Amino acid sequence: AARLLGRERAQIDGDRLACARALADLTGAVAVLKGPGAIVADPDGRACIDGIGTSALATAGSGDVLTGIIATLLAKGMTALEAAITGVALHSRAGSAAGRGDGTVAGDIIDALPEVIAG
């Protein structure tokens, strides 16, 4: 996000909501700003903040899992905004459900998805 917006990371961390909206505006697409309280924003200025988040998601491949979840939801017919919001929610809950804390790997998130989807 910092590179795309031409800002320092501290600036992104200082106003994550505004930066997520700026990313969406810059790209003309729905943007997901990962991190604690992941933010989904669309070019119209709408945004959603996920309150679950966990440090378990700060692992290699976690973003790839999130991308796969969102792509699957898009393929099922959701709008980009719906798919991103739902995908972020499922992803964060699966990270928490994996129960491995900072030792979580991407496969653990995938393994936890069926339980999270089943509710």
Secondary structure as the mmCIF struct_conf table of DSSP 4:
data_model
#
loop_
_struct_conf.conf_type_id
_struct_conf.id
_struct_conf.beg_label_comp_id
_struct_conf.beg_label_asym_id
_struct_conf.beg_label_seq_id
_struct_conf.end_label_comp_id
_struct_conf.end_label_asym_id
_struct_conf.end_label_seq_id
HELX_RH_AL_P HELX_RH_AL_P1 ALA A 2 LEU A 5
TURN_TY1_P TURN_TY1_P1 GLY A 6 GLY A 6
HELX_RH_AL_P HELX_RH_AL_P2 ARG A 9 GLY A 14
TURN_TY1_P TURN_TY1_P2 ASP A 15 ASP A 15
HELX_RH_AL_P HELX_RH_AL_P3 ARG A 16 THR A 27
TURN_TY1_P TURN_TY1_P3 GLY A 28 GLY A 28
BEND BEND1 ALA A 29 ALA A 29
STRN STRN1 ALA A 31 LEU A 33
BEND BEND2 GLY A 35 GLY A 35
TURN_TY1_P TURN_TY1_P4 PRO A 36 GLY A 37
STRN STRN2 ILE A 39 ALA A 41
TURN_TY1_P TURN_TY1_P5 PRO A 43 ASP A 44
BEND BEND3 GLY A 45 GLY A 45
STRN STRN3 ALA A 47 ILE A 49
BEND BEND4 GLY A 51 GLY A 51
HELX_RH_3T_P HELX_RH_3T_P1 SER A 55 LEU A 57
BEND BEND5 THR A 59 THR A 59
TURN_TY1_P TURN_TY1_P6 ALA A 60 GLY A 61
HELX_RH_AL_P HELX_RH_AL_P4 SER A 62 ALA A 75
TURN_TY1_P TURN_TY1_P7 LYS A 76 GLY A 77
HELX_RH_AL_P HELX_RH_AL_P5 ALA A 80 ALA A 97
TURN_TY1_P TURN_TY1_P8 ALA A 98 ALA A 98
HELX_RH_3T_P HELX_RH_3T_P2 GLY A 101 GLY A 103
HELX_RH_AL_P HELX_RH_AL_P6 ALA A 106 ALA A 118
#
